Amino acid sequence: MHFEELIKTIKERRDTLKVTQDTLAQLSGVGLRTLKQFESGKGNPTLQTLQKLADVLGLQVSLKLKSTPAKR
């Protein structure tokens, strides 16, 4: 999932649940400023921050690693 899709998913889920940014920040323990920056595409949240938001929103975070050919 690309970063833009991640932002869209978080925002859509928050809107569907009718949760304000302020409420999500309080429930997740993520700073309101951090959440606003993330949703505006300016922030770079840690996996821990994403997990906190996902837990409150009932989402699952999964990480997909992709191997690349070794350079010689």
N, C-alpha and C positions, 0 to 999 in steps of 0.2 A: 504494500500500500504506500503510495506516495504521500509526502507531507501534506499536500493540499487536500487529499482525500481524507486524511486523518483529521484535519481541522474541520472539514465539512461534516464528517461523521459525528464528532463531538458536539458541534453546534446544532446539528439536526436532532440529535438525541436529547439535548438540553431543551430545545424548543418543543419537541414532542411531549416531554415530561412537564413542560411549562415551569421550568426551573430557571430562575434568573442567574446571571453571572455571580451576583453577590451571594445568593443562596448556595450555589455550587461551590464557590470559594470557601464559604464557612463550613459546609458539610464535608468537603474533601481535605481541608487543611491547607489548600493551595492559596497563595496570596491572590487577591483580586487583581492586582496589577499584572501579575504573572499570567493569570487566566486571560485577561484582556489582550495582553501582548500576543499570547498564543493564538487566540481566536482571530486576531487581526493579521496573522501571518508573520509577525515580527519577532516572536519569541522562539526559543529553541528548548522545549521542555525536556527534562530528563525522563528516563523510563519510569523512575519512581513517581514523578509528577503525573505522567500519563496513567499509571496504575491507580493512583489515588482518584483521578477524575473518572476513570472507567469503573471503579468500584461503586462510586456513588450513582453513576448513570446506568449501571447494570450491563456494562460492556465487558468484553474480554480482550485483553492485550495479548497479542502473539507476535513473536519476532521470527522473521524468516531471514536466515543467513544464506548468502549465495557465494559459492566458491568462484574464484577467478583463476585463470591459468597463471602459473608462476612465470615470472619474467626471468630470463637467463641472460 
